[in-house]
Amino acid sequence: MRLLVLNGPNLNMLGIREPDIYGADTYEGLLNLIKDHCAEIGVDVECKQSNHEGDLVDYIQQAYFDKVDGIVINPGAYTHTSIAILDALKAVKIPVVEVHISHVDEREEFRQVSYVSLVACKKIIGRGINGYIDAIDHLVNCVLK
């Protein structure tokens, strides 16, 4: 089984950016958590991050050609603005779980709009970096069996 974990803008600044909202875990710590968990459960995972919308669209499209089985995505601020990312996810028809480290539904009104939710089979919010593990497990146990 092959999974792609995509992170959008500013996720590379974990541990630095607003730790009162996003926690003290670093991006490197997140990557290690994901890779260790996937190694434990026998899942091949690739993690990518970009601050650029077009890069994220390219990664999603490439996942189709690479025959990725599932995508975990935290689109960051593009969650609330990117029809391009939504269209890319719809085009590839790969099961996707949306993840947000913070409780986006309890924050500013604009953060409560998610284009990705229109295609995601599940949305996990407010679980910190452990939400990524929940998303991976959901794909492995519920969607891809």
N, C-alpha and C positions, 0 to 999 in steps of 0.2 A: 504494500500500500504506500502511495506517495502523497504527501501533503505539502501545500505551500502556505506559509504564514507570511502575510503581507502587513506592513506597518506604514502608515502615512506620515504626514508632516509632524515634526517635533517629537515623534516617539523616540528618536535617537537621543533626545535630551532628558530621558527618564532619570530621576534622581537629582536632576538640576532644576528642571522646570516645575514650578509650583508643587513642591513635595507635600504640601498640606492637602492637595487635591489628588495627586498622582502617586504619592508614596515616595519612599527613599530608595526603592529598588532601581538599579541602573539598567540601561538597555542591554549591556553585556550580561548582567544577571538574568534578565528575561530570556536572552538567547540560550544561556546555559541551562536554565530551567526547562525550556522547550526541548532542546537537543537531548538532555538527559532523560526526560520523560519518554520521548519518542524512541530512544535507544532501548529503554526498558520494555516497551510494548512492541518493539519490532516494526516501527514505522519509519520510512524514509522521509525526512523533512528537509525542506529548504526554507530559509528565512530571508526575507528581503525587506528593505526600508527605503523610502524615498520621500523627499519633500516636494516632489514634482508630480503633478497629476498624470501627465502623459506617461511617465515611467511606470506608474502603477497600472495604467491601462495596458501598456506593453507587457508587463509581467503577467497580468491576467490572461491576455491573449496567448502568450507563450505557454502558459500552463495547459492550454488546450492541446497544443502541438506536442508538448512533453508528456501528455497523457496523465496529468495529475488527477488524483481521485477526489480530492477535497481541498477547499481553501478556507483558511482562517484569516479574517481581515479586520484590522483596526484602521479604518481610513482616516482617523484623526478628524481634523476640521472638514475634510472632503466629504465626510458623512452627510453633512448638512447642505452641501452645495453641488456635488458632482453627479450630474446626469451621465457624464462620460463613463465613470466607474460603474454606475448602475447598468448602462448599456453593454459594457464589456462583460460584466458578470452574467447578464441575460444571454449574451451571444454564445458564451462558452458552455453554458448549462452544466457547470461543475457545482456540486453541492457546496454551499458556503455558510459559514457561521460568522456572524458579526460580533466583535468583542470591543468593549470599552472598559478601561481601567476604572474610571470614575462612575459615579451615579449620574449619567447624563440627563436622565429624566427628572432629576431634582435640581438641575442647574438652570442657566439662562434659557429663556423660551426658545431661542433659535437652535439650541443644542438638542431640543426634543424632536426635531425633524430629522428623519434618516431616510435617505433614498435607498441605501443598501438594504434596509429592512424589507423593502418591497420584494427582494429576491432571496434573502437569507432564510434558511430553514430554521434558524434559531438566533436569538440575540442574547448575549450575556453581558450584563453591566454591573459595575460596582464591586467586582470581586478582586480588584487589583490584578497583579500579573497572574494570579491563579486562574483567572477567567480564561486564559489561553489554554490551560490544561483541561478545563471543563469543555472548551470548544473542541479540542483535539479528541477527547474521549467521546463527546457526542458524535462526531463524525465517524469515528472508528466503531462505536457500539450501536448506534441507532440508524445512521444513514447509509453507511458503506458495507454493512454486513450482507 
